């Protein structure tokens, strides 16, 4: 794996941890996620950044690590960047609770192989 990819993966992992931290801070409460803008913005900005980082991962890493839905994460970035004022809270929450943990596990696995 390229050193650049390792740096990108470490940043992705950091953003995953920041989302976990925000969720913990607000009690993993969906209602708070929909009503407390600081919570919403913290999580969504991290996911936007994750998507941005997924766009610059090397083609080699994408080919080696097909378990990660790289294109989907890039698409999430585009949604948060261009349609944030019409945020679908339930979809965002589902991404945080269902997709982000899988991403985190896979990124940790890849980093630990190094």
FIKOLZA-1660 file (N, C-alpha, C; in steps of 0.1 Angstrom, whole numbers, plus 5000, padded with zeros to 4 digits):
% residues 114
   i   px   py   pz ch aa at
   1 5008 4988 5000  A  X  N
   1 5000 5000 5000  A  X CA
   1 5009 5012 5000  A  X  C
   2 5004 5022 4993  A  X  N
   2 5012 5035 4992  A  X CA
   2 5011 5042 5005  A  X  C
   3 5021 5050 5009  A  X  N
   3 5022 5057 5021  A  X CA
   3 5010 5067 5021  A  X  C
   4 5007 5073 5010  A  X  N
   4 4996 5083 5008  A  X CA
   4 4983 5076 5013  A  X  C
   5 4981 5064 5008  A  X  N
   5 4968 5057 5012  A  X CA
   5 4968 5055 5027  A  X  C
   6 4979 5051 5033  A  X  N
   6 4979 5049 5048  A  X CA
   6 4975 5062 5055  A  X  C
   7 4980 5073 5051  A  X  N
   7 4977 5086 5057  A  X CA
   7 4962 5089 5055  A  X  C
   8 4957 5087 5043  A  X  N
   8 4943 5089 5040  A  X CA
   8 4934 5080 5050  A  X  C
   9 4938 5067 5051  A  X  N
   9 4930 5058 5059  A  X CA
   9 4931 5062 5074  A  X  C
  10 4942 5067 5078  A  X  N
  10 4943 5072 5092  A  X CA
  10 4934 5084 5094  A  X  C
  11 4933 5093 5084  A  X  N
  11 4924 5104 5085  A  X CA
  11 4909 5099 5085  A  X  C
  12 4906 5090 5077  A  X  N
  12 4892 5084 5077  A  X CA
  12 4889 5078 5090  A  X  C
  13 4898 5071 5096  A  X  N
  13 4896 5065 5109  A  X CA
  13 4894 5076 5120  A  X  C
  14 4901 5087 5119  A  X  N
  14 4900 5098 5128  A  X CA
  14 4886 5104 5127  A  X  C
  15 4881 5105 5115  A  X  N
  15 4867 5111 5113  A  X CA
  15 4857 5101 5118  A  X  C
  16 4859 5088 5116  A  X  N
  16 4850 5078 5122  A  X CA
  16 4849 5079 5137  A  X  C
  17 4861 5081 5143  A  X  N
  17 4861 5082 5158  A  X CA
  17 4855 5095 5162  A  X  C
  18 4856 5106 5155  A  X  N
  18 4849 5118 5158  A  X CA
  18 4834 5117 5158  A  X  C
  19 4829 5109 5148  A  X  N
  19 4814 5107 5148  A  X CA
  19 4810 5099 5160  A  X  C
  20 4818 5088 5163  A  X  N
  20 4815 5080 5175  A  X CA
  20 4815 5089 5188  A  X  C
  21 4824 5098 5189  A  X  N
  21 4825 5107 5200  A  X CA
  21 4813 5116 5201  A  X  C
  22 4809 5122 5190  A  X  N
  22 4797 5130 5189  A  X CA
  22 4785 5123 5193  A  X  C
  23 4783 5110 5188  A  X  N
  23 4772 5102 5192  A  X CA
  23 4772 5099 5207  A  X  C
  24 4783 5096 5212  A  X  N
  24 4784 5093 5226  A  X CA
  24 4781 5105 5234  A  X  C
  25 4785 5117 5230  A  X  N
  25 4783 5129 5237  A  X CA
  25 4768 5132 5238  A  X  C
  26 4761 5129 5228  A  X  N
  26 4746 5131 5227  A  X CA
  26 4738 5119 5230  A  X  C
  27 4744 5109 5236  A  X  N
  27 4736 5097 5240  A  X CA
  27 4731 5088 5229  A  X  C
  28 4737 5089 5217  A  X  N
  28 4733 5081 5206  A  X CA
  28 4718 5082 5204  A  X  C
  29 4713 5095 5205  A  X  N
  29 4699 5098 5205  A  X CA
  29 4695 5104 5191  A  X  C
  30 4687 5096 5184  A  X  N
  30 4682 5101 5170  A  X CA
  30 4675 5114 5171  A  X  C
  31 4666 5115 5182  A  X  N
  31 4658 5128 5183  A  X CA
  31 4668 5140 5185  A  X  C
  32 4678 5138 5193  A  X  N
  32 4688 5149 5194  A  X CA
  32 4695 5152 5181  A  X  C
  33 4698 5141 5174  A  X  N
  33 4705 5143 5161  A  X CA
  33 4696 5152 5151  A  X  C
  34 4683 5150 5152  A  X  N
  34 4674 5158 5143  A  X CA
  34 4672 5172 5149  A  X  C
  35 4675 5175 5161  A  X  N
  35 4671 5188 5167  A  X CA
  35 4683 5196 5172  A  X  C
  36 4695 5190 5174  A  X  N
  36 4706 5197 5179  A  X CA
  36 4716 5199 5168  A  X  C
  37 4716 5211 5162  A  X  N
  37 4724 5213 5150  A  X CA
  37 4739 5210 5152  A  X  C
  38 4744 5213 5164  A  X  N
  38 4758 5210 5167  A  X CA
  38 4761 5195 5165  A  X  C
  39 4752 5186 5169  A  X  N
  39 4754 5172 5168  A  X CA
  39 4753 5168 5153  A  X  C
  40 4742 5173 5147  A  X  N
  40 4740 5170 5132  A  X CA
  40 4752 5174 5124  A  X  C
  41 4756 5187 5126  A  X  N
  41 4767 5192 5118  A  X CA
  41 4780 5185 5121  A  X  C
  42 4783 5181 5133  A  X  N
  42 4795 5174 5136  A  X CA
  42 4796 5161 5129  A  X  C
  43 4785 5154 5129  A  X  N
  43 4785 5141 5123  A  X CA
  43 4785 5142 5108  A  X  C
  44 4777 5151 5102  A  X  N
  44 4776 5152 5088  A  X CA
  44 4789 5158 5082  A  X  C
  45 4796 5167 5089  A  X  N
  45 4808 5172 5083  A  X CA
  45 4819 5161 5083  A  X  C
  46 4819 5153 5093  A  X  N
  46 4829 5142 5093  A  X CA
  46 4826 5132 5082  A  X  C
  47 4813 5129 5080  A  X  N
  47 4810 5120 5069  A  X CA
  47 4813 5126 5055  A  X  C
  48 4811 5139 5054  A  X  N
  48 4815 5146 5042  A  X CA
  48 4830 5145 5039  A  X  C
  49 4838 5147 5050  A  X  N
  49 4852 5146 5049  A  X CA
  49 4857 5131 5045  A  X  C
  50 4850 5122 5051  A  X  N
  50 4853 5108 5048  A  X CA
  50 4851 5105 5033  A  X  C
  51 4839 5110 5028  A  X  N
  51 4837 5109 5014  A  X CA
  51 4847 5116 5005  A  X  C
  52 4851 5127 5009  A  X  N
  52 4862 5135 5002  A  X CA
  52 4875 5127 5002  A  X  C
  53 4878 5121 5013  A  X  N
  53 4890 5113 5014  A  X CA
  53 4889 5100 5005  A  X  C
  54 4878 5094 5005  A  X  N
  54 4876 5082 4997  A  X CA
  54 4878 5085 4982  A  X  C
  55 4876 5097 4978  A  X  N
  55 4878 5101 4964  A  X CA
  55 4893 5101 4960  A  X  C
  56 4902 5102 4970  A  X  N
  56 4916 5103 4966  A  X CA
  56 4924 5091 4970  A  X  C
  57 4917 5080 4974  A  X  N
  57 4923 5068 4977  A  X CA
  57 4928 5062 4963  A  X  C
  58 4940 5056 4963  A  X  N
  58 4945 5051 4950  A  X CA
  58 4936 5040 4944  A  X  C
  59 4937 5039 4931  A  X  N
  59 4930 5028 4924  A  X CA
  59 4935 5014 4929  A  X  C
  60 4947 5013 4932  A  X  N
  60 4953 5001 4937  A  X CA
  60 4946 4996 4950  A  X  C
  61 4944 5006 4959  A  X  N
  61 4938 5002 4972  A  X CA
  61 4923 4999 4969  A  X  C
  62 4916 5006 4961  A  X  N
  62 4902 5003 4957  A  X CA
  62 4901 4989 4952  A  X  C
  63 4911 4985 4944  A  X  N
  63 4910 4971 4938  A  X CA
  63 4913 4961 4949  A  X  C
  64 4923 4964 4957  A  X  N
  64 4926 4954 4968  A  X CA
  64 4916 4953 4978  A  X  C
  65 4909 4963 4981  A  X  N
  65 4899 4964 4993  A  X CA
  65 4885 4966 4988  A  X  C
  66 4879 4957 4981  A  X  N
  66 4866 4958 4975  A  X CA
  66 4855 4957 4985  A  X  C
  67 4858 4953 4998  A  X  N
  67 4848 4953 5008  A  X CA
  67 4843 4967 5011  A  X  C
  68 4851 4977 5009  A  X  N
  68 4847 4990 5012  A  X CA
  68 4840 4996 5000  A  X  C
  69 4828 5001 5002  A  X  N
  69 4820 5007 4990  A  X CA
  69 4825 5021 4988  A  X  C
  70 4837 5022 4982  A  X  N
  70 4843 5035 4979  A  X CA
  70 4834 5045 4972  A  X  C
  71 4828 5041 4962  A  X  N
  71 4819 5050 4954  A  X CA
  71 4807 5054 4962  A  X  C
  72 4802 5046 4970  A  X  N
  72 4791 5050 4978  A  X CA
  72 4795 5061 4988  A  X  C
  73 4806 5059 4994  A  X  N
  73 4811 5070 5003  A  X CA
  73 4814 5083 4996  A  X  C
  74 4819 5082 4984  A  X  N
  74 4821 5094 4976  A  X CA
  74 4807 5101 4973  A  X  C
  75 4797 5093 4970  A  X  N
  75 4784 5098 4968  A  X CA
  75 4778 5104 4980  A  X  C
  76 4780 5099 4992  A  X  N
  76 4776 5105 5004  A  X CA
  76 4782 5119 5006  A  X  C
  77 4794 5120 5002  A  X  N
  77 4801 5133 5003  A  X CA
  77 4793 5143 4994  A  X  C
  78 4790 5139 4982  A  X  N
  78 4783 5148 4973  A  X CA
  78 4769 5152 4978  A  X  C
  79 4762 5143 4984  A  X  N
  79 4749 5146 4990  A  X CA
  79 4750 5156 5001  A  X  C
  80 4760 5154 5010  A  X  N
  80 4762 5163 5021  A  X CA
  80 4767 5177 5017  A  X  C
  81 4775 5177 5006  A  X  N
  81 4780 5189 5001  A  X CA
  81 4770 5198 4993  A  X  C
  82 4761 5191 4986  A  X  N
  82 4753 5198 4976  A  X CA
  82 4738 5198 4980  A  X  C
  83 4734 5189 4989  A  X  N
  83 4720 5189 4993  A  X CA
  83 4718 5189 5008  A  X  C
  84 4727 5195 5015  A  X  N
  84 4727 5195 5030  A  X CA
  84 4714 5202 5035  A  X  C
  85 4710 5213 5029  A  X  N
  85 4698 5220 5034  A  X CA
  85 4685 5212 5033  A  X  C
  86 4686 5201 5026  A  X  N
  86 4674 5192 5025  A  X CA
  86 4678 5178 5031  A  X  C
  87 4686 5178 5041  A  X  N
  87 4691 5166 5047  A  X CA
  87 4680 5156 5051  A  X  C
  88 4681 5144 5047  A  X  N
  88 4672 5133 5051  A  X CA
  88 4678 5127 5064  A  X  C
  89 4673 5132 5075  A  X  N
  89 4679 5128 5088  A  X CA
  89 4679 5113 5090  A  X  C
  90 4669 5106 5086  A  X  N
  90 4668 5092 5088  A  X CA
  90 4679 5085 5080  A  X  C
  91 4681 5089 5068  A  X  N
  91 4692 5083 5060  A  X CA
  91 4706 5086 5065  A  X  C
  92 4708 5098 5070  A  X  N
  92 4720 5102 5076  A  X CA
  92 4723 5093 5088  A  X  C
  93 4713 5092 5097  A  X  N
  93 4714 5084 5109  A  X CA
  93 4717 5070 5106  A  X  C
  94 4710 5064 5096  A  X  N
  94 4712 5050 5092  A  X CA
  94 4726 5048 5087  A  X  C
  95 4732 5058 5080  A  X  N
  95 4745 5057 5075  A  X CA
  95 4755 5057 5087  A  X  C
  96 4752 5066 5097  A  X  N
  96 4761 5067 5109  A  X CA
  96 4760 5053 5117  A  X  C
  97 4749 5048 5118  A  X  N
  97 4747 5036 5127  A  X CA
  97 4750 5023 5120  A  X  C
  98 4748 5022 5107  A  X  N
  98 4749 5010 5100  A  X CA
  98 4761 5009 5091  A  X  C
  99 4764 5019 5084  A  X  N
  99 4775 5019 5074  A  X CA
  99 4789 5023 5080  A  X  C
 100 4788 5033 5088  A  X  N
 100 4801 5039 5094  A  X CA
 100 4808 5028 5102  A  X  C
 101 4801 5020 5111  A  X  N
 101 4809 5010 5118  A  X CA
 101 4816 5000 5109  A  X  C
 102 4809 4996 5098  A  X  N
 102 4816 4987 5089  A  X CA
 102 4828 4993 5082  A  X  C
 103 4827 5006 5078  A  X  N
 103 4838 5013 5073  A  X CA
 103 4850 5013 5083  A  X  C
 104 4847 5017 5095  A  X  N
 104 4857 5018 5106  A  X CA
 104 4864 5005 5108  A  X  C
 105 4857 4994 5108  A  X  N
 105 4863 4980 5110  A  X CA
 105 4872 4977 5099  A  X  C
 106 4868 4980 5086  A  X  N
 106 4876 4977 5075  A  X CA
 106 4888 4985 5074  A  X  C
 107 4887 4998 5077  A  X  N
 107 4898 5007 5077  A  X CA
 107 4908 5003 5088  A  X  C
 108 4904 5000 5100  A  X  N
 108 4913 4995 5110  A  X CA
 108 4920 4982 5106  A  X  C
 109 4913 4973 5100  A  X  N
 109 4919 4961 5095  A  X CA
 109 4930 4964 5085  A  X  C
 110 4927 4973 5075  A  X  N
 110 4937 4976 5065  A  X CA
 110 4950 4982 5072  A  X  C
 111 4947 4992 5080  A  X  N
 111 4958 4999 5087  A  X CA
 111 4967 4989 5095  A  X  C
 112 4960 4979 5102  A  X  N
 112 4967 4970 5110  A  X CA
 112 4975 4959 5102  A  X  C
 113 4972 4958 5090  A  X  N
 113 4980 4949 5081  A  X CA
 113 4994 4955 5078  A  X  C
 114 4995 4967 5080  A  X  N
 114 5008 4974 5077  A  X CA
 114 5019 4972 5087  A  X  C
% end
